Amino acid sequence: MTAPSHRQGRYLLFPHMTAIPLYGPADEAQPSPLGALLRGHLGLPGGGATWTPGFCALLVYLWTIHSYKAPIGFLAVLALLASLLLSGQRIRFPAPVLFFGLFLLWGTLGSAASNYWGTVSDRLTDFWKVWLIFFGAVNVLRTPSQIRTFLVAYLGIFAAYPVRGILFNIVTGQHHMGRYAWNFVFSNPNDFATLTLLILGLTVVALQSATKGWQRAAAAAGVLILPVCVIFTQSRAGFLGLALFAVLLLLRTRPNIRLIALLVVAAGAVAFFAPSSVWERIGGMHDIPTDASAYDRQTIWKVAAAIIQDHPLFGVGVGAYPDAHFDYSLLRAEWSNVQGRWATHSTWICITAETGFPGILLYFGMIGSVFRRLAVVRRRLPPALEEWRLDLRYLEAGLAGFMMCASFGVYQSLPFLYMYLAFAWVMAGMFEEQAAQPSFTPG
C-alpha cells in the first residue's frame, strides 16, 4: 500500500471509505467518544450500487406506511421480492429473520386448533406479509451506499409526515384531552411515542455520521424535536422509554460536555414547550389505584394471566387475544370494568397469550439476536473506529427504549420494528466487513 503523502497527514485511506485517523504514541489522547457526536469526521462508509430495483421498492414501501398517500404497499413488496429473485445474489437468512419465521411457524401450528380461527387466519396472513418485508429488507440493503441512503430517506420520511403532522397539531392546538399525535397508525399518542423512540436512535446515528454541516444541523434538530414530540403525546410509557434511552446514552459512554449541553438544551425545550398537563399526567404514574387507565390496564393483565395459565403451550391463536379476552372477562365480577374486546396493552403479554411460552421465547430470540450482533461487532471494532462503536450503542439504546414502551402497547404486527432490526443488523455487518478489509490496519 502506498504511504500517505505529506498532504494526507497521518491518515489511512482504503476503498469506499473516508479517511480514518491513526493515532500513534506521540499523539494526543483520543477525544471523548461522544465528541464525535457533534464533530465526528469518520461518517458512514460509501460505495457500491444504490438505486437497484429492490432498494427503490423498499423506499416506496417505507413512504407508503408512513404517508398513507397511496395504497401501493403490497405492490412495493411484490416488486421487492421479485427483484431479489431476479438479481442472482445470494439470499440471506440472518438469525432474526429465522427466529421470526420460527415464531410464525409455531403460531401457525398452534392456531390450527384455535377457537377463533376466523380472526386468526386473517392475522396470520398479515404476519407472514410482515415476515416477507423483513426478509426482503435484510437482503436488499447490501451496499454501504444503500445503507447510508436508507438512513437518510427513513429519517426524511418520518420528519415529512408524522413529525410534521404532530408539530402542526401542537401549533394549532388540535389534541384529544391534551394529548397530541397525528393520523393513521400514528393517531394513538402512545403508539406515536413508542415508534418515535426507534427513530430517535437512528437520528443520533445520523447526527454522528453526518459529514456536512446541513446534515448535522438537520440531525441535531431531530434530536431536539423528537423528545418534545414524545412529551407532547403525554405517553407515560413514552416518557419511560425516553428516560431509558437517555440513561443508556450517558452511562455507556465517557462524559462529554458537548453531549451534555445538547441534552440540557433538549430538556430545556421540553420543559419550556410542554403544557402543565404533561407533568400532571407523568406525575401520576406512581398513583395507579386512582388512575382509571392504569387501573384498567392492571385488570386486563389479570385477565391475560388467566388466559396464559389455561393456554401455556400454543396460546389462543395469533391475533385472537381480544376475542379470548371478551370471553374471559365475563367470568369474574372484578373484571367487569374491562369487559369487551380489549387489547393486552403489552406486546410481551399479548405474544405469550396468543402463542404460548415457546412463542414469546422465539420472539425474544429474534430481538436478542440483534442485540447480540450489535454487541459482538462493537467489541471487534478497533479503537480507531470508535465512532462506529458508538453508532451501534445508539441503535441498542433506541431498541431498548422501544422495548420499554412495548411493555405498555401492542406492536408485534406493525412493520416498523422489523425495519429497524433489519437496518441494525445490516449496519453491524457493514462495519464488520469494512474493518476486516486487508488494507485496513488500525493504529
Order of alpha helices (4+ residues) and beta strands (2+ residues): beta-beta-alpha-alpha-alpha-alpha-alpha-alpha-alpha-alpha-alpha-alpha-alpha-alpha-alpha-alpha-alpha-alpha-alpha
